[in-house]
Structures are given as structure tokens and as C-alpha cells.
Amino acid sequence: MFRRLGVSEKLTERFNSMAEAGVDASEHIQFQAALNEAREDGSLKKDEVLDALDDMPLDDREREYLYVQQYSSAALTNPYRSSDSLSQKIDELCDEGREDRSIKGSLTNAYKEEVLRLYEIGDFDGIQKIVDKPNSLDLYARNGSPYYTNNYVWSWVRALSHTRHRGDKKGG
């Protein structure tokens, strides 16, 4: 039907992938409209993309799909990836020869940024969802203990709070 209407095969594939992710056209348009509104100052920041997605009544699978539409190369840094999807991607990267240290570095950068963003807006349930993902991964420290522990992830927030507290003392 799409071919008869002159719709390209690539666009048909996109419609199919949207449907598989549970995203309908109105949600896609709503997301694009939110991004256009955020771009009015001439730039688009990652926080604005994440805020737009968080403000929409979507599940993580739908958010994951829309995030990929904005950041297609964000294999490990998509905060909406499920633990299973993330584990699968890590296995693929390991099979391709990517080093464990590199994978942990990418994940730490992405999840730390997201945890701190959620802390800034007071979304502690969101932080716990993020914390649960790396905790469930088969990534280990040199001593064999899990790499991402609750204590390690929450240390990012404690470090931010400590830095701010020190800054307040110096400034005041």
C-alpha cells in the first residue's frame, strides 16, 4: 500500500520500527515539536531532549526508540534502554573486541550524567530506576565484585553535593 502511495521503502521501515516500539505518529510529532521548541534559542542540549521525553506519557521502550531517533549512535548511553537490551549490547561490543574498561567508561559517563540530572530535578524514583540498570549488568571490578553498586552510583550525588557545599562556603 505504501509503495502505491509513493512512500519509500526506507520510510516504510521507519513506520514499522515505530510500530514495533509502540510509538505512534502523534507521539513522534509531539516529540519533534518539543525538540523544535527547545531549539528556539539556536541550540539543543541533551538535557532538553531528556526532559522532553520524560514529560511525555511514554514507557521506556518508546522513549528508547525516540532517543535513538535523536542520537542514533548512542548504543550504550541511551538511559531508556532496558537492562536486557543493555546486556545484549554489551555482549555484542565484547564480541567485537571492545574492552571492558571502555564499556564501563561509556556507561559511567552516561549514567552519571543522567543520575545527576535527575537529582537536580528531585526525581529520586528515576534515580533508583537508573541505579537498578547498571547494578543488574555482568560488569565487575578487578577484585571480582560488581562494578556498579548502589554505593558507587550514589557516590556521584554525594560528590556533587560536597562540591556545591564547598562552593557555598567559599562564596559566602
C-alpha positions as CSV (number, residue, x, y, z in Angstrom):
1,M,0.0,0.0,0.0
2,F,2.8,2.4,0.9
3,R,4.6,1.8,-2.4
4,R,1.5,2.6,-4.3
5,L,1.2,5.9,-2.5
6,G,4.9,6.7,-3.4
7,V,6.2,6.2,0.1
8,S,9.9,5.0,0.0
9,E,11.0,1.7,1.4
10,K,13.1,3.5,4.0
11,L,10.1,5.4,5.3
12,T,8.1,2.2,5.4
13,E,10.8,0.6,7.5
14,R,10.7,3.6,9.9
15,F,6.9,3.3,10.3
16,N,7.4,-0.4,11.0
17,S,10.1,0.2,13.6
18,M,7.9,2.9,15.2
19,A,5.1,0.4,15.5
20,E,7.4,-2.3,17.0
21,A,8.5,0.2,19.7
22,G,4.9,1.2,20.4
23,V,5.3,4.8,19.1
24,D,2.5,6.2,17.1
25,A,2.7,9.1,14.7
26,S,1.2,11.6,17.1
27,E,3.9,10.8,19.8
28,H,6.6,11.1,17.2
29,I,5.2,14.5,16.1
30,Q,4.8,15.6,19.8
31,F,8.5,14.7,20.4
32,Q,9.7,16.6,17.4
33,A,7.5,19.6,18.4
34,A,9.1,19.6,21.8
35,L,12.6,19.5,20.3
36,N,11.7,22.3,17.9
37,E,10.5,24.4,20.9
38,A,13.8,23.7,22.8
39,R,15.8,24.7,19.7
40,E,14.3,28.2,19.6
41,D,17.4,29.5,21.3
42,G,19.5,28.1,18.4
43,S,20.8,25.0,20.2
44,L,19.5,21.7,21.5
45,K,21.0,20.3,24.7
46,K,20.9,16.7,25.7
47,D,19.1,17.7,28.9
48,E,16.3,19.3,26.8
49,V,15.9,16.1,24.8
50,L,15.7,14.0,28.0
51,D,13.3,16.5,29.6
52,A,11.1,16.3,26.5
53,L,11.0,12.5,26.7
54,D,10.4,12.5,30.4
55,D,7.5,14.9,30.1
56,M,5.7,12.6,27.6
57,P,3.4,9.8,28.8
58,L,5.5,7.0,27.3
59,D,7.1,3.8,28.6
60,D,10.9,3.3,28.5
61,R,10.7,1.3,25.3
62,E,9.0,4.2,23.5
63,R,11.5,6.7,25.0
64,E,14.4,4.4,23.9
65,Y,13.1,4.5,20.3
66,L,12.7,8.3,20.3
67,Y,16.1,8.8,21.9
68,V,17.7,6.7,19.2
69,Q,16.0,8.9,16.6
70,Q,17.8,11.9,18.0
71,Y,21.1,10.2,18.9
72,S,21.5,7.2,16.5
73,S,25.0,6.3,17.7
74,A,24.1,6.2,21.4
75,A,24.4,2.5,21.8
76,L,25.4,2.4,25.5
77,T,24.4,5.9,26.5
78,N,20.6,5.6,26.0
79,P,19.3,5.9,29.5
80,Y,16.0,4.4,28.5
81,R,17.5,1.0,27.3
82,S,16.2,-1.9,29.3
83,S,18.7,-4.0,31.3
84,D,18.2,-6.9,29.0
85,S,18.8,-4.7,25.9
86,L,21.8,-3.1,27.5
87,S,23.3,-6.5,28.5
88,Q,22.8,-7.7,24.9
89,K,24.5,-4.6,23.5
90,I,27.4,-5.1,25.9
91,D,27.8,-8.7,24.8
92,E,27.8,-7.6,21.2
93,L,30.5,-5.0,21.9
94,C,32.6,-7.5,23.8
95,D,32.3,-9.9,20.8
96,E,33.5,-7.1,18.6
97,G,36.6,-6.7,20.7
98,R,35.7,-3.7,22.7
99,E,37.5,-3.6,26.1
100,D,35.6,-3.9,29.4
101,R,37.2,-0.7,30.7
102,S,35.9,1.2,27.6
103,I,32.4,-0.1,28.1
104,K,32.4,0.8,31.8
105,G,33.7,4.3,31.0
106,S,30.9,4.9,28.4
107,L,28.3,3.6,30.8
108,T,29.6,5.6,33.7
109,N,29.7,8.8,31.8
110,A,26.1,8.3,30.6
111,Y,24.6,7.1,33.8
112,K,26.4,9.6,36.0
113,E,25.1,12.4,33.8
114,E,21.6,11.1,34.0
115,V,21.7,10.4,37.8
116,L,22.9,14.0,38.4
117,R,20.2,15.4,36.1
118,L,17.5,13.5,37.9
119,Y,18.9,14.6,41.3
120,E,18.8,18.2,40.1
121,I,15.0,17.9,39.5
122,G,14.4,15.8,42.6
123,D,13.3,12.6,40.8
124,F,14.6,10.0,43.3
125,D,12.4,7.3,41.8
126,G,14.0,8.0,38.4
127,I,17.4,7.8,40.0
128,Q,16.6,4.4,41.5
129,K,15.5,3.1,38.1
130,I,18.8,4.3,36.6
131,V,20.7,2.7,39.5
132,D,19.0,-0.6,39.0
133,K,20.1,-0.9,35.4
134,P,23.9,-0.9,35.9
135,N,23.5,-2.9,39.1
136,S,22.0,-5.7,37.0
137,L,24.8,-5.9,34.5
138,D,27.6,-8.5,34.4
139,L,30.4,-6.0,34.8
140,Y,32.9,-6.5,37.5
141,A,35.7,-4.7,39.2
142,R,39.2,-6.1,39.2
143,N,38.6,-7.9,42.5
144,G,35.6,-9.7,41.1
145,S,32.9,-7.7,42.9
146,P,30.1,-6.0,41.0
147,Y,31.3,-2.8,39.4
148,Y,28.1,-0.8,39.7
149,T,26.9,-0.9,43.3
150,N,24.3,1.3,44.9
151,N,27.1,2.9,46.9
152,Y,29.2,3.7,43.9
153,V,26.4,5.2,41.9
154,W,25.1,7.3,44.8
155,S,28.7,8.5,45.4
156,W,28.2,10.6,42.3
157,V,25.4,12.5,44.0
158,R,27.4,12.8,47.2
159,A,30.3,14.2,45.3
160,L,28.1,16.8,43.6
161,S,26.6,17.8,47.0
162,H,30.0,18.0,48.6
163,T,31.3,20.2,45.7
164,R,28.4,22.5,46.0
165,H,28.7,22.7,49.7
166,R,32.4,23.6,49.5
167,G,31.5,26.2,46.8
168,D,28.9,27.8,49.1
169,K,31.4,28.1,51.9
170,K,34.0,29.8,49.7
171,G,31.4,32.2,48.2
172,G,29.7,33.2,51.4
